[in-house]
Amino acid sequence: MRLVIARCSVDYAGRLTAHLPSAPRLILVKSDGSVSIHADDRAYKPLNWMSPPCTLKEEDGVWTVVNKGGEKLIITLEEVMHDSSHELGIDPGLVKDGVEAHLQELLADRMEVLGEGWTLIRREYPTAIGPVDILGRDADGATVAVEIKRRGEIDGVEQLTRYLELLNRDPLLAPVKGVFAAQEIKPQARVLAGDRGIACAVLDYNALRGIEDDKLRLF
C-alpha cells in the first residue's frame, strides 16, 4: 500500500463531473490498483475514488487514473508532504470476537433451544466462500444453516444468503433453511431475512450460559 499526503486538487470525469478544490489530503494506492482520496473526517469513506481494474499514470505534478470504462480521476499535486509504500501481505480476514465465538460454542452444545429435536451436524461447516457458523438439522430432519452475530445487520443476512445458495446446490444437504441468530437484530435486517425466507433468532448470552432463563426467541 502506498500512502501519499499532499496538497492537491482532484477532478473526476465520467458519467458526471466533480471537482475537489486544493487542500491537504491523503491518497491511498492499494495493491489491487484502486486509488482513493481522503480528508481528515468522514470515518472510512473517501472523498473520491477509482475502483479496480484501473491504471495510474504519474506525470510531473499530475496523476491520471483511468478505469476500463474510460472514466478519469485527475489528481493535481501541488505539494507532497509524505510518500511511503508498505507491504501488508495477505490479510487473514475478519475473525469473530470472543462473544460471537462463545455464542457459537454455546449454541452448538444446546441446539434444542432453537427447537425441540434440533441437532448439530458441524460447527464451522466449510463452503467455497467461508465456513457456516453452525450446520444442523431440525426435528423433521431438514438441514439448517445458522449464522451468528453479536448485532444482526443487513450484511449478515446477505452473508447467510450466499451460504444458503451454495449449500442448496449440494443434493445431500438440500433443501437447506437458514436461521440468522444475534443478540440484537436490526429492523431492516429482520425485514430482509423475512423476504429471503430466513428465520431470526434473538440470542440471550446470559441465558445460553445458564445464568438466567434459557428460553431463546425464534421468529
C-alpha positions as CSV (number, residue, x, y, z in Angstrom):
1,M,0.0,0.0,0.0
2,R,1.2,3.5,-0.9
3,L,0.3,6.5,1.3
4,V,0.7,10.0,0.0
5,I,-0.2,13.1,1.9
6,A,-0.3,16.1,-0.4
7,R,-1.9,19.4,-1.1
8,C,-3.9,18.6,-4.2
9,S,-7.0,19.2,-6.2
10,V,-9.0,16.4,-7.8
11,D,-11.2,16.3,-10.9
12,Y,-13.4,13.4,-11.8
13,A,-14.6,13.0,-15.4
14,G,-17.0,10.2,-16.3
15,R,-20.8,9.7,-16.1
16,L,-20.7,13.0,-14.2
17,T,-18.0,15.5,-13.3
18,A,-16.8,16.5,-9.8
19,H,-14.1,18.8,-8.5
20,L,-12.3,18.9,-5.2
21,P,-10.5,22.3,-4.7
22,S,-7.0,22.4,-3.4
23,A,-6.5,21.1,0.2
24,P,-4.2,18.7,2.1
25,R,-5.4,15.2,1.6
26,L,-4.4,11.5,2.0
27,I,-4.1,9.5,-1.2
28,L,-4.2,5.7,-0.9
29,V,-3.0,3.4,-3.7
30,K,-3.7,-0.2,-2.9
31,S,-2.1,-3.3,-4.3
32,D,-5.4,-4.2,-6.2
33,G,-4.8,-0.9,-8.2
34,S,-7.5,1.1,-6.5
35,V,-6.9,4.8,-5.7
36,S,-8.9,6.8,-3.1
37,I,-8.6,10.3,-1.8
38,H,-9.4,11.0,1.9
39,A,-9.9,14.1,4.1
40,D,-9.4,14.1,7.8
41,D,-13.0,13.3,8.6
42,R,-15.9,11.1,7.2
43,A,-14.6,8.0,9.0
44,Y,-13.5,5.4,6.4
45,K,-15.4,6.9,3.4
46,P,-13.2,8.6,0.7
47,L,-14.0,11.9,-0.9
48,N,-13.4,10.3,-4.3
49,W,-12.0,7.0,-5.6
50,M,-11.4,4.8,-8.6
51,S,-12.1,1.0,-8.2
52,P,-10.1,-1.6,-9.9
53,P,-9.3,-2.5,-12.6
54,C,-7.7,0.8,-13.4
55,T,-4.4,2.2,-14.4
56,L,-2.4,5.0,-12.7
57,K,-0.2,7.3,-14.9
58,E,2.2,9.6,-12.9
59,E,3.5,12.7,-14.7
60,D,5.1,15.8,-13.3
61,G,2.6,17.0,-10.7
62,V,-0.3,15.2,-12.2
63,W,-1.7,11.7,-11.6
64,T,-4.3,10.3,-14.0
65,V,-6.3,7.3,-13.0
66,V,-8.4,5.6,-15.8
67,N,-10.8,2.7,-15.4
68,K,-11.9,0.2,-18.0
69,G,-14.9,2.4,-18.8
70,G,-12.7,5.4,-19.7
71,E,-13.6,7.4,-16.6
72,K,-10.8,9.5,-15.3
73,L,-9.6,10.7,-11.9
74,I,-7.1,13.5,-12.3
75,I,-5.1,14.4,-9.2
76,T,-3.1,17.7,-9.4
77,L,-0.3,17.6,-6.8
78,E,0.9,21.0,-5.6
79,E,3.0,19.9,-2.6
80,V,3.8,16.4,-1.4
81,M,4.4,16.2,2.3
82,H,4.7,12.4,2.7
83,D,5.1,9.5,0.3
84,S,5.7,5.9,1.6
85,S,5.0,2.4,0.5
86,H,4.3,-0.6,2.8
87,E,3.9,-4.3,2.1
88,L,1.0,-5.5,4.2
89,G,0.9,-9.1,2.9
90,I,-2.2,-11.3,2.7
91,D,-4.9,-10.3,5.1
92,P,-6.3,-13.2,7.2
93,G,-9.8,-11.8,7.1
94,L,-12.2,-10.9,9.9
95,V,-12.0,-13.1,13.0
96,K,-15.1,-13.4,15.2
97,D,-14.7,-11.7,18.6
98,G,-14.8,-13.6,21.8
99,V,-18.6,-13.2,22.3
100,E,-19.5,-14.4,18.8
101,A,-17.2,-17.3,19.1
102,H,-18.6,-18.2,22.5
103,L,-22.2,-17.8,21.3
104,Q,-21.4,-20.3,18.5
105,E,-19.9,-22.8,21.0
106,L,-22.9,-22.5,23.4
107,L,-25.5,-22.8,20.7
108,A,-23.8,-25.8,19.1
109,D,-24.0,-27.5,22.5
110,R,-27.6,-26.6,23.0
111,M,-29.3,-26.8,19.6
112,E,-32.5,-27.7,21.3
113,V,-33.0,-24.0,22.3
114,L,-33.8,-23.4,18.6
115,G,-36.4,-26.1,18.6
116,E,-37.2,-29.4,20.1
117,G,-35.4,-32.2,18.4
118,W,-32.8,-29.9,16.7
119,T,-29.3,-31.5,16.4
120,L,-25.9,-30.4,15.4
121,I,-24.1,-31.6,12.2
122,R,-21.0,-29.5,12.5
123,R,-19.6,-26.1,13.6
124,E,-17.7,-24.1,11.0
125,Y,-19.1,-26.1,8.1
126,P,-16.8,-25.3,5.1
127,T,-18.0,-23.7,1.9
128,A,-16.2,-22.2,-1.1
129,I,-16.8,-18.7,0.3
130,G,-16.1,-19.4,4.0
131,P,-17.4,-21.5,6.9
132,V,-21.0,-21.5,8.0
133,D,-21.1,-21.0,11.8
134,I,-23.4,-23.9,12.5
135,L,-25.0,-26.6,10.3
136,G,-27.7,-28.7,12.0
137,R,-31.0,-30.5,11.5
138,D,-34.4,-29.6,12.7
139,A,-36.9,-32.0,14.2
140,D,-38.1,-33.0,10.7
141,G,-34.6,-33.8,9.6
142,A,-34.2,-30.8,7.3
143,T,-30.8,-29.2,7.1
144,V,-30.5,-25.8,8.8
145,A,-27.6,-23.3,8.4
146,V,-27.2,-20.8,11.3
147,E,-25.2,-17.6,11.0
148,I,-24.3,-15.9,14.4
149,K,-23.6,-12.3,15.0
150,R,-23.4,-10.0,18.1
151,R,-25.5,-7.4,16.2
152,G,-27.6,-8.6,13.3
153,E,-27.4,-6.2,10.3
154,I,-28.2,-6.5,6.6
155,D,-24.7,-7.6,5.7
156,G,-25.1,-10.7,7.9
157,V,-28.3,-11.6,6.2
158,E,-26.6,-11.2,2.8
159,Q,-23.7,-13.4,4.0
160,L,-26.1,-16.2,5.1
161,T,-28.0,-15.9,1.8
162,R,-24.8,-16.6,-0.1
163,Y,-24.1,-19.6,2.1
164,L,-27.6,-20.9,1.5
165,E,-27.2,-20.6,-2.2
166,L,-24.1,-22.7,-2.2
167,L,-25.4,-25.3,0.3
168,N,-28.6,-25.8,-1.6
169,R,-26.5,-26.9,-4.6
170,D,-25.5,-30.0,-2.6
171,P,-28.1,-32.7,-3.2
172,L,-27.0,-34.4,0.1
173,L,-28.0,-31.3,2.1
174,A,-30.8,-29.6,0.1
175,P,-33.2,-28.2,0.9
176,V,-31.3,-26.1,3.4
177,K,-33.1,-23.5,5.6
178,G,-31.5,-20.5,7.3
179,V,-31.5,-19.0,10.8
180,F,-30.0,-15.6,11.4
181,A,-29.1,-15.5,15.1
182,A,-27.8,-12.5,17.0
183,Q,-28.1,-10.7,20.4
184,E,-29.8,-7.8,18.6
185,I,-31.3,-7.8,15.1
186,K,-31.9,-4.5,13.3
187,P,-35.4,-4.0,11.9
188,Q,-34.0,-3.7,8.3
189,A,-32.1,-7.0,8.7
190,R,-35.3,-8.7,10.1
191,V,-37.3,-7.5,7.1
192,L,-34.7,-8.7,4.6
193,A,-34.4,-12.0,6.3
194,G,-38.2,-12.5,6.2
195,D,-38.1,-11.6,2.5
196,R,-35.4,-14.3,1.9
197,G,-37.3,-16.9,3.9
198,I,-34.7,-16.8,6.7
199,A,-35.8,-17.2,10.4
200,C,-34.4,-14.8,13.0
201,A,-33.3,-15.9,16.5
202,V,-32.6,-13.4,19.2
203,L,-29.9,-14.8,21.5
204,D,-29.6,-14.1,25.2
205,Y,-25.9,-14.6,26.0
206,N,-26.5,-15.0,29.8
207,A,-29.4,-17.4,29.2
208,L,-27.3,-19.5,27.0
209,R,-24.6,-19.6,29.7
210,G,-27.3,-20.8,32.1
211,I,-27.3,-17.6,34.2
212,E,-30.9,-16.7,33.5
213,D,-34.0,-18.3,31.9
214,D,-32.7,-20.4,29.0
215,K,-35.5,-19.6,26.5
216,L,-34.4,-18.2,23.2
217,R,-36.8,-16.4,21.0
218,L,-37.1,-17.7,17.4
219,F,-39.2,-15.6,15.0
